[in-house]
Amino acid sequence: MKKRLIIPIVFIIMIIISFPLTASASQLSEEEAEISGQIDEIMYSNDISLSYGEIAGLSFGELWDRIKGAVVSDMNSPIRVLGTILIVSVFTAVMKTLGDGILHGNSSSEMFDTICAVTAAAAVTPRLLDVYGDTLSSIERSGGFILVFVPLFAGITAAVGGIVSGGLYNVLILAASEILVGLSQNYLMPVLSVSAVLAISGSVFPNASTDGIITLLKKVIVWGMTISMTLFTGFLTLKCSLAGKADGVATKTAKFLMSGFVPIVGGAVSDAYSTVRGGFEVMRGTVGTAGIFAVVLIMLPPILRLLIFRGVMWAGTAVAELLSAQPVVRLLKGLDSGLSIAQSVLICYSLMFILCTSILMNISG
């Protein structure tokens, strides 16, 4: 009689124990399918040919090929700028030599300097303005991506127990991104345009040197961005570290309560919770990696284009100095400062998101 009663009881207990695990696995699969669909939609809307399923197997070589393809497709512009600079530098040197030999006097030299400076500015500046426009477009595009991605990633972080840390990440990153995008939309292009105007005026009118103003403008923005990013990243790291400790205590308390106070199947429920949490941890790591890759694909190509244009400015400056074309030298140095400002803004913005996302992934894990 006792054996007949024990067998059904054991059978019922086994069903009860296995049910949470089965339900949890099914729910986890459904959640992963929904999240992968959302990630694919976000990637597609930002013109990123990278799906949720491709992220885990994406190698560094494949990532670099994608970035290189975006950069190489626009290599004609810097090559043309370099060719124009070399032609203007040679023309300046030849005309100054002819002017000194035929006309004699400072007036002829100043006239040739002015003509060559205006010619170089007319040839180089329009292409640089296009680069500045691409910089602002990349910031706005990255800001739109972060505005959609961060709440999704913070929600997954909350699902694995990082409620406080995920909430802090969500609020602070969105606030910082919106502030930086707003400042860029309102002030970045005017600042870059002013630096270009100062560079042109300094090359046309050598007696009114603008090098000091351009250098001051560059140092204020570059150092201001660097210090702000460092302080913000450090603050978010400290806050998320403290929040992560609190989230860890809450998670352990919940597992203890489920294991100790749920009759018969408390241990199974606790194990099921750990299984679901582990599955969400894997998804969170994949989603966080997707966000970092997306920002890299959005921001790194324009950063490399700016670096290539800066290399053109450096090469042109070296050739102009060799040929004693001082107006071109002053123009290129001033324009390089504007490119440095744009590059620093892109680097600081992208590093802020990448570092903060990586920190949250490690803290919550």
C-alpha positions in Angstrom: 0.0 0.0 0.0 2.8 2.4 0.9 4.6 1.6 -2.3 1.5 2.4 -4.3 1.2 5.8 -2.6 5.0 6.7 -2.9 5.2 6.1 -6.7 2.5 8.6 -7.7 3.8 11.2 -5.2 7.4 10.8 -6.6 6.0 11.1 -10.2 4.0 14.3 -9.3 7.1 15.8 -7.6 9.2 15.1 -10.7 6.6 16.8 -13.0 6.5 19.8 -10.7 10.3 20.0 -10.6 10.7 19.7 -14.4 7.9 22.1 -15.3 9.6 25.4 -14.3 12.7 24.4 -16.2 10.7 23.6 -19.4 8.6 26.7 -19.1 11.7 28.8 -18.4 13.5 27.4 -21.5 10.5 28.1 -23.7 10.2 31.6 -22.4 13.9 32.2 -22.8 13.7 31.1 -26.4 10.8 33.4 -27.1 12.6 36.3 -25.5 15.7 35.7 -27.5 13.8 35.6 -30.7 12.1 38.9 -29.9 15.3 40.6 -28.9 17.2 39.3 -32.0 14.4 40.7 -34.1 14.7 44.1 -32.4 18.5 44.1 -32.8 18.2 43.3 -36.5 15.6 46.1 -37.0 17.9 48.6 -35.2 20.9 47.6 -37.3 18.9 47.8 -40.5 17.5 51.2 -39.7 21.1 52.5 -39.2 22.4 50.9 -42.5 24.5 48.4 -40.7 24.7 45.1 -42.5 25.2 43.0 -39.3 22.5 40.7 -37.8 22.1 39.3 -34.3 23.1 35.9 -35.5 26.4 37.1 -37.1 27.7 39.0 -34.1 29.0 36.0 -32.1 31.0 34.6 -35.0 32.3 38.0 -36.3 36.1 38.1 -36.4 38.3 41.1 -36.2 39.3 40.6 -39.8 35.7 40.7 -41.0 35.0 43.8 -38.9 38.1 45.5 -40.3 37.0 44.6 -43.9 33.6 46.3 -43.3 35.3 49.4 -42.0 38.0 49.4 -44.7 35.3 49.1 -47.4 33.5 52.2 -46.0 36.8 54.2 -45.9 38.3 53.1 -49.3 35.1 54.0 -51.1 35.8 57.7 -50.4 39.5 57.9 -51.0 39.3 60.1 -54.2 38.6 63.2 -52.2 41.8 63.3 -50.0 43.9 62.3 -53.0 42.5 65.2 -55.0 43.1 67.6 -52.1 46.7 66.5 -51.8 47.3 66.9 -55.5 45.8 70.4 -55.4 48.0 71.4 -52.4 51.1 70.2 -54.2 50.2 72.1 -57.4 49.5 75.3 -55.5 52.7 74.9 -53.5 54.8 74.5 -56.6 52.9 77.4 -58.3 53.6 79.6 -55.3 57.3 78.8 -55.3 57.6 79.4 -59.0 55.6 82.7 -59.0 57.6 84.0 -56.1 60.9 83.3 -57.8 59.7 85.0 -61.0 58.3 87.9 -59.1 61.5 88.5 -57.1 63.5 88.3 -60.3 61.4 90.5 -62.5 59.4 92.9 -60.4 61.5 93.2 -57.2 60.1 94.5 -53.9 57.8 93.4 -51.2 54.6 94.4 -52.9 55.0 91.7 -55.6 55.8 89.0 -53.0 52.8 89.9 -50.9 50.6 89.9 -54.0 51.7 86.4 -55.0 51.3 85.2 -51.4 47.7 86.5 -51.4 46.8 84.9 -54.7 48.3 81.6 -53.8 46.6 81.6 -50.3 43.2 82.4 -51.9 43.7 79.7 -54.5 44.6 77.0 -52.0 41.7 78.0 -49.8 39.2 77.9 -52.7 40.5 74.4 -53.7 40.7 72.8 -50.2 38.0 74.4 -48.1 34.9 73.1 -49.9 36.1 69.5 -49.5 36.9 70.0 -45.8 33.4 71.5 -45.3 32.0 68.2 -46.7 34.1 66.3 -44.2 32.8 68.5 -41.3 29.3 67.8 -42.5 29.9 64.1 -42.5 31.3 64.4 -38.9 28.1 66.1 -37.7 26.0 63.5 -39.6 27.9 60.6 -37.9 27.3 62.1 -34.5 23.6 62.5 -35.2 23.4 59.0 -36.6 25.2 57.5 -33.6 22.9 59.5 -31.2 19.8 58.1 -32.9 21.2 54.6 -32.5 22.1 55.1 -28.8 18.6 56.5 -28.2 17.1 53.2 -29.4 19.7 50.7 -28.2 20.4 51.9 -24.6 16.9 51.2 -23.3 16.9 47.7 -24.8 20.3 46.9 -23.3 19.4 48.4 -19.9 16.2 46.3 -19.9 18.1 43.1 -20.5 20.5 44.1 -17.7 17.5 44.6 -15.4 16.3 41.1 -16.4 19.5 39.5 -15.1 19.2 41.3 -11.8 21.0 44.6 -12.5 18.0 46.8 -11.9 19.7 49.7 -10.3 22.9 49.6 -12.4 20.9 49.2 -15.6 18.7 52.1 -14.7 21.7 54.4 -13.9 23.3 53.4 -17.3 20.1 54.1 -19.1 19.6 57.6 -17.6 23.2 58.8 -17.7 24.1 57.5 -21.1 21.0 58.9 -22.7 21.4 62.3 -21.0 25.1 62.5 -22.0 24.3 61.5 -25.6 21.5 64.0 -25.9 23.7 66.8 -24.5 26.6 66.0 -26.8 24.4 65.7 -29.9 22.6 69.0 -29.0 25.9 70.8 -28.5 27.3 69.4 -31.8 24.2 70.4 -33.8 24.3 74.0 -32.4 28.0 74.7 -31.9 30.2 72.2 -33.8 29.8 73.5 -37.3 30.1 77.1 -36.3 33.3 76.4 -34.4 34.8 74.4 -37.3 33.7 77.2 -39.7 35.3 79.8 -37.5 38.5 77.8 -37.4 38.5 77.6 -41.2 37.9 81.3 -41.6 40.7 82.1 -39.2 43.0 79.8 -41.0 42.2 81.5 -44.4 42.5 85.0 -43.0 45.8 84.1 -41.3 47.2 82.9 -44.6 46.0 85.8 -46.6 47.0 88.5 -44.1 50.3 87.3 -42.6 50.7 90.4 -40.4 47.5 89.6 -38.5 48.4 86.1 -37.3 45.5 84.0 -36.1 47.6 81.0 -35.0 47.2 81.8 -31.3 43.4 82.0 -31.5 43.2 78.7 -33.5 45.5 76.9 -31.1 43.6 78.2 -28.1 40.3 77.1 -29.6 41.7 73.7 -30.3 43.1 73.2 -26.8 39.9 74.3 -25.1 37.7 71.9 -27.0 40.1 68.9 -27.1 41.0 69.2 -23.4 37.4 69.9 -22.4 36.1 66.9 -24.3 38.8 64.6 -22.9 38.3 65.7 -19.3 34.5 65.6 -19.5 34.6 62.1 -21.0 37.1 60.9 -18.3 35.1 62.3 -15.4 31.8 61.0 -16.8 33.2 57.5 -17.4 34.7 57.4 -13.9 31.5 58.6 -12.3 29.4 56.1 -14.1 31.9 53.3 -13.2 31.7 54.2 -9.5 27.9 54.5 -9.5 27.4 51.2 -11.4 29.9 49.4 -9.2 28.0 50.4 -6.1 24.7 49.6 -7.8 26.0 46.2 -9.0 26.9 45.3 -5.4 23.3 46.1 -4.3 21.9 44.2 -7.3 24.1 41.2 -6.4 22.8 41.2 -2.8 19.2 41.4 -4.0 19.7 38.5 -6.4 21.2 36.3 -3.8 18.4 37.1 -1.4 15.8 36.2 -4.0 17.5 32.9 -4.7 17.7 32.2 -0.9 14.0 33.0 -0.4 12.9 30.8 -3.3 15.1 27.9 -2.2 14.1 28.1 1.5 10.5 29.1 1.6 9.0 27.4 -1.5 7.8 24.0 -0.3 9.2 20.8 -1.9 10.4 22.5 -5.2 12.2 25.5 -3.8 15.6 24.3 -4.9 14.3 23.5 -8.4 12.7 27.0 -8.7 16.0 28.5 -7.6 17.9 26.5 -10.2 15.3 27.5 -12.9 15.9 31.1 -12.0 19.6 30.6 -12.3 19.2 29.0 -15.7 17.0 31.8 -17.0 19.4 34.4 -15.6 22.3 32.7 -17.2 20.5 32.6 -20.6 19.8 36.3 -20.3 23.4 36.9 -19.4 24.5 35.3 -22.7 21.9 37.4 -24.6 23.0 40.5 -22.8 26.6 39.9 -23.7 25.7 39.4 -27.4 23.5 42.5 -27.4 26.2 44.6 -25.7 28.7 43.4 -28.3 26.3 44.3 -31.1 25.9 47.8 -29.7 29.7 48.3 -29.5 30.2 46.9 -33.0 27.5 49.2 -34.4 29.0 52.3 -32.9 32.4 51.2 -34.2 31.0 50.8 -37.7 29.2 54.2 -37.5 32.0 56.2 -36.0 35.3 54.6 -37.0 35.1 55.3 -40.8 34.6 59.1 -40.4 37.4 59.1 -37.7 39.7 57.3 -40.2 38.7 59.8 -43.0 39.6 62.7 -40.7 42.9 61.0 -40.0 43.6 60.6 -43.7 42.7 64.3 -44.3 45.0 65.2 -41.5 47.7 63.2 -43.1 47.1 65.1 -46.3 47.5 68.4 -44.4 50.7 67.1 -42.8 52.2 66.0 -46.1 51.1 69.3 -47.8 52.6 71.3 -45.0 55.9 69.5 -45.3 56.0 70.1 -49.1 55.0 73.7 -48.8 57.7 74.3 -46.2 60.2 72.7 -48.4 59.2 75.0 -51.3 59.0 78.1 -49.0 55.3 78.5 -49.7 54.5 80.1 -46.3 50.9 81.1 -47.1 50.0 77.5 -47.8 51.8 76.4 -44.7 49.8 78.8 -42.5 46.6 77.7 -44.2 47.1 74.0 -43.8 48.2 74.2 -40.2 45.0 76.2 -39.4 42.8 73.7 -41.3 44.5 70.8 -39.5 43.4 72.3 -36.2 39.8 72.2 -37.3 40.2 68.6 -38.3 41.7 67.8 -34.9 38.7 69.3 -33.2 36.3 67.2 -35.2 38.3 64.1 -34.7 38.5 64.6 -30.9 34.7 65.0 -30.7 34.1 61.7 -32.6 36.6 59.8 -30.6 35.4 61.0 -27.2 31.8 60.3 -28.0 32.4 56.8 -29.3 34.8 55.9 -26.5 32.3 57.2 -23.9 29.6 54.7 -25.1 32.0 51.8 -25.7 33.7 52.1 -22.3 30.5 52.6 -20.3 28.8 49.7 -22.1 31.8 47.4 -21.5 32.0 48.4 -17.8 28.3 47.6 -17.3 28.7 44.2 -19.0 31.5 43.3 -16.6 29.9 44.8 -13.5 26.6 43.1 -13.9 28.2 39.8 -14.9 
